[in-house]
Structures are given as structure tokens and as C-alpha cells.
Amino acid sequence: MTSFGYMSGLGVVVLMFTLLPVNNAWSLDNPEKVIEETCAREWSHNSRMRAACIEQQNSVLEKSRSTPVDPRLQHEDLSLIQERCEKNWPDDVRMRLQCQQQEMRAFQKLQGPPPKGISLQDYSVAVAQCSKDFPDDYRLRARCMDEQIAEKRRHQEPIDRSTTQ
């Protein structure tokens, strides 16, 4: 897999999240080293492409460092997100940051108000079930919530407006 072609459109996406210090150290112990090693491995035969890869990944890293994190996200949750993304993408800074962004967007979605047309009881049941099924994965929890809410809506009886007027 090459990271060069995919990077060009990612810059705008990455602006919504950040890598934050965890216990006074970056969750990527040395992201610049990871970037250099990854690009050297992917582009060992082409120095121009290796340099472009390094430049693009460093750009993504710098943007992520300068963007604030949602203050509702607890330090423990942020650490959990960073650890999971690091585990899934141990040597690709760009993909690790994209993973973190997806998790943070899902977290923000989960912080929103209950959707209209769903009873508070049905919503509470969905929250409890999805939180139990996906305690440490916001992306999957948000998907679970979407699915449960869609299922509830499919089974709701339509309102007969002629009798309510």
C-alpha cells in the first residue's frame, strides 16, 4: 500500500482532531521516526516519492497537533482511542490519525440529543445495549445506535393524522 495518492484528499479531513499528550508523552512515541521508517519502507526504490510521503505525513501530523479536542472527551477515553488506533496502525501515522478522527467524530455524535420520533425509553435501551456491546469503541457504538434507532423507526406504527385533527 502506498500512502502518497491517498494523502492528497486527507488534509481537510484531519483538521478535526489531534494527537494529545498522554502522561506528558505523545501517544506516538516518536511520530517523525515512524513516518520516516514507513515512507522508507514503502518507497525504498524512489527517493522523490519517499520525500513526498514524509512531507505529507508530517503535514498531517502538524495539523493534528494544532487542532483542539472536544472538551467533553475524558482523558481516559482519549487514551483508549489512541491506544486502539496505535494497535491497529502501528507504523502508519496517517492511518492512525484518521482512526482517531473517526473515533472522535463518533464520540461527538453520541453526545448529541436523542433523535426526534424515538421515545426516551427506546433511546435509553439502545444506549445501554450499544454501550454494553461496544464499551471502548465509539465508532461501532455509534453505528449500533444508528441501527437500533432505524429498527425502532421501522417498527413504529404510522400516526393516523385524520383522527388527531
PyMOL commands that set and color helices and strands:
alter all, ss='L'
color gray80, all
select helices_A, chain A and resi 4-7+11-14+31-42+47-65+75-88+93-110+120-133+138-155+161-164
alter helices_A, ss='H'
color red, helices_A
select strands_A, chain A and resi 21-22+25-26
alter strands_A, ss='S'
color yellow, strands_A
deselect
rebuild
show_as cartoon
